[in-house]
Amino acid sequence: MSFFRKRSTQPPTAQRSVEMPAPLRPDSASAVLNVLSTGLDGAVPEDRRAGIWAALGGPIDSSEDCESRRAFIALDWLVRTWTPRWTRFVPGVGEELAVNLEGLPPITDLATAEAAGNFVGVLASTPAQAEITIAEYKGNIYDEAAAAAARSAASRVCAESAGTAAADAAASTVLEACMAARTDVALNGVAAIALLVSLDGVAPYIQHWAAGPGEIEAKTLSIQALAPHAAWRSLESTAESLQQSALQLHRRLVELR
């Protein structure tokens, strides 16, 4: 059964604010927190970045045991919080995968990581399935504009929803567990889901703009300018919600003793 259903429209959400330059970054004794903080700095809006670095100003336990626990908590968040939020966009099999992942015991060692990886592996075929679907959007300038906008939006989603930050933070210390949990499959699978979700969201906008009055050249220029914003709308709300969750994760890891 295919993991995707074509062109199910998602409701629009508010437009994301423009990112501003990041504040100065203090050093931390924790490698996990340094990696996570850097990733979050690139994901969240400017007005939230200062808090990321300010949190590192106090004493931080950087013992080997504490670093390992931080890494496993970040891995667990990626697999059992971040990934299910995206797979739920896919009716049926994606919703079932979300329930299975959320129902797993917390990932605290290699064995629990391997158990999670058995479920995450369901996503291994999603990039190829997404490419088959998006290949239909050829031969028409408006369909191609929709496909290009969706692909651009999907390329942002793992970083801007903090998935990449959590994966990198975990891999900095428990790489073997990350491989067992198949974090690469999770990231690629979510990007593929985001591509189709975004495509479903942007296509109706482009169809509406294309059907409007005006010369083809002018409408094409307008669509090329507006389509990237419309494509991101289907993903924005989930990305921002996960940013908030990742900031809470960051605070938890800072306070870990």
C-alpha positions, -999 to 999 in steps of 0.1 A, spaced: 0 0 0 13 34 -9 23 57 19 8 87 2 -25 98 -10 -24 125 -37 -36 161 -33 -53 162 1 -55 199 8 -42 211 41 -55 243 57 -34 275 55 -16 289 85 1 322 94 33 331 76 66 326 94 86 356 105 118 366 88 149 353 106 175 377 120 212 373 127 220 351 157 234 365 190 269 357 202 272 320 212 288 312 246 309 281 250 294 251 269 310 222 286 284 199 270 290 188 234 254 176 231 240 210 242 264 229 219 252 209 189 216 212 198 218 249 206 235 256 172 208 237 154 180 255 173 196 288 166 192 282 129 156 270 134 138 294 157 129 331 151 154 357 162 134 368 193 137 333 208 174 327 201 188 347 230 171 323 254 189 293 239 223 307 246 214 324 279 204 289 292 240 278 288 253 304 312 250 285 344 267 253 356 262 223 333 270 188 342 291 175 313 300 141 328 301 111 305 269 97 321 250 130 318 261 135 282 250 100 273 216 106 289 212 139 271 219 123 238 194 95 244 168 120 254 174 139 222 172 107 202 140 97 220 124 131 212 133 128 175 118 93 172 88 94 196 77 131 194 91 147 162 86 118 137 50 110 147 39 146 143 48 144 106 37 109 99 2 117 111 -2 138 79 -6 104 61 -40 88 67 -40 52 76 -4 38 76 12 71 87 -13 75 116 -7 39 126 31 45 126 26 75 148 7 55 174 33 27 173 62 51 178 45 71 206 37 38 224 73 26 225 93 26 257 116 56 260 149 51 241 176 48 267 201 23 252 210 5 221 183 -22 225 155 3 228 170 22 198 169 -9 177 133 -16 187 124 19 175 144 14 143 122 -15 134 92 9 132 111 38 117 121 15 88 86 18 75 96 52 62 124 39 40 104 38 8 87 72 12 113 93 -7 109 70 -38 71 71 -35 72 109 -32 93 112 -63 69 90 -83 40 112 -73 58 145 -80 69 132 -114 33 137 -125 37 174 -121 55 180 -154 47 194 -188 27 223 -175 43 255 -162 18 258 -133 22 222 -121 60 226 -124 58 257 -103 38 239 -76 63 210 -76 93 234 -74 77 253 -45 68 221 -26 103 208 -31 118 240 -17 95 239 13 103 203 20 140 210 19 135 234 49 113 212 71 137 190 90 160 219 100 132 244 108 112 219 129 143 211 148 146 175 137 180 179 123 192 197 155 180 168 177 195 141 154 229 158 152 229 164 190 222 127 196 247 115 170 274 136 186 275 111 215 255 80 208 260 75 171 256 38 172 222 41 188 212 67 162 221 43 134 201 16 151 171 39 155 175 47 118 174 85 123 185 90 87 154 72 75 133 93 98 147 125 85 145 115 48 110 100 53 97 132 69 111 153 42 93 131 16 60 134 36 65 172 38 70 173 0 37 157 -7 18 176 20 32 209 7 24 199 -29 -12 192 -18 -13 226 -1 2 248 -28 -15 232 -59 -50 247 -52 -35 282 -48 -17 279 -81 -47 265 -99 -67 295 -86 -40 320 -97 -37 303 -131 -74 305 -137 -75 343 -130 -73 371 -155 -41 384 -170 -13 374 -194 4 341 -190 38 358 -185 25 380 -157 7 352 -140 38 330 -142 59 356 -126 33 362 -98 30 324 -92 68 320 -90 69 347 -64 39 336 -43 41 298 -46 70 294 -21 50 311 6 19 291 -1 39 259 -1 53 265 34 18 273 49 9 236 50 40 228 71 44 260 91 21 253 120 36 218 127 72 232 123 65 260 148 49 236 173 79 213 171 102 243 176 85 250 209 88 214 219 125 214 210 130 245 231 115 226 261 138 197 253 167 221 253 158 234 287 154 198 301 188 189 288 204 220 303 189 212 337 199 175 336 220 165 365 
